[in-house]
Amino acid sequence: MTNDDLYLVLYSLFILSRENSPIDAGTLGRLAGLSPTQVGRALIQLERAGLADASRIRLTMTGLAVALSPKAKAGARRLAVALAHPLAHARPLPLAARPDHSAIDG
């Protein structure tokens, strides 16, 4: 798992957490463009770093700060490319997850 993948999972988790709906590894994987297994590995690494709670699939306060950092936004550029694909998602995304949103332009 590369650091880019970790930042991508971290930022994707931030995006999904804004919807206030349950998040699972499959949903997070679809958004990040990774398999649920890869997402699970990333969550464990992020938990070890104190950035996420893997069992609840949510960010810690430190993880939130890192998700909003320039490095995470750079990783989010991959997310923007993935979201631009017409088959990337079946339901409407929140404004913050859309490729034209300033949070992703970074």
C-alpha positions in Angstrom: 0.0 0.0 0.0 1.5 3.3 -1.1 1.3 6.6 0.9 -0.8 7.9 -2.0 -3.4 5.1 -1.4 -3.4 5.9 2.3 -4.1 9.6 1.7 -6.7 8.7 -0.9 -8.5 6.4 1.6 -8.2 9.1 4.3 -9.6 11.8 2.1 -12.4 9.5 0.8 -13.3 8.7 4.4 -13.6 12.4 5.0 -15.8 12.9 2.0 -18.1 10.0 3.0 -18.3 11.0 6.6 -19.9 14.3 5.6 -22.9 12.4 4.4 -23.8 11.2 7.9 -24.6 7.7 6.6 -23.0 4.4 7.5 -19.7 3.7 5.8 -18.4 0.3 4.9 -15.2 -1.0 3.2 -17.1 -1.6 -0.1 -18.5 2.0 -0.3 -15.1 3.5 0.7 -13.4 1.3 -1.8 -15.7 2.3 -4.7 -15.1 5.9 -4.0 -11.3 5.5 -3.6 -11.0 3.1 -6.5 -9.6 0.3 -4.3 -10.8 -3.1 -3.3 -12.5 -3.7 0.0 -9.4 -5.7 1.1 -7.1 -2.8 0.2 -9.3 -0.5 2.1 -9.2 -2.8 5.1 -5.4 -2.8 5.0 -5.3 1.0 4.7 -7.7 1.4 7.6 -5.5 -0.7 9.8 -2.5 1.3 8.8 -4.3 4.5 9.4 -5.5 3.3 12.8 -1.9 2.4 13.8 -1.0 5.9 12.9 -3.8 7.3 15.1 -5.7 8.7 12.1 -8.7 6.5 11.9 -10.8 4.1 13.9 -10.8 1.0 11.7 -13.6 -0.9 13.5 -16.0 2.1 13.2 -14.6 3.2 9.8 -14.3 6.8 10.8 -11.6 9.5 11.2 -10.1 10.5 14.5 -9.6 14.2 15.2 -6.0 13.9 14.1 -7.1 12.1 11.0 -9.5 14.9 10.2 -6.6 17.4 10.4 -4.5 15.2 8.1 -7.3 14.7 5.7 -7.5 18.4 5.2 -3.7 18.8 4.7 -2.0 19.6 1.4 -0.7 16.0 1.1 -4.1 14.5 1.4 -5.5 17.0 -1.2 -2.7 16.0 -3.6 -3.8 12.4 -3.1 -7.4 13.5 -3.7 -6.5 14.6 -7.2 -6.7 10.8 -8.0 -10.1 10.8 -6.4 -11.2 13.7 -8.6 -10.1 11.8 -11.7 -12.0 8.7 -10.6 -15.1 10.7 -9.8 -15.1 12.3 -13.2 -15.6 8.9 -14.8 -19.3 8.5 -15.6 -19.6 5.0 -14.0 -17.7 6.0 -10.9 -20.8 6.2 -8.7 -24.4 5.3 -8.9 -25.9 7.9 -6.5 -25.4 11.6 -6.4 -22.3 12.6 -4.4 -22.2 15.4 -1.8 -20.9 18.7 -3.1 -17.5 18.2 -1.4 -17.0 15.0 -3.3 -17.6 16.5 -6.8 -14.5 17.0 -9.0 -15.4 20.7 -9.6 -15.4 21.5 -5.8 -12.6 23.8 -4.5 -11.6 21.4 -1.8 -10.3 19.0 -4.5 -8.7 21.7 -6.6 -6.0 22.3 -3.9 
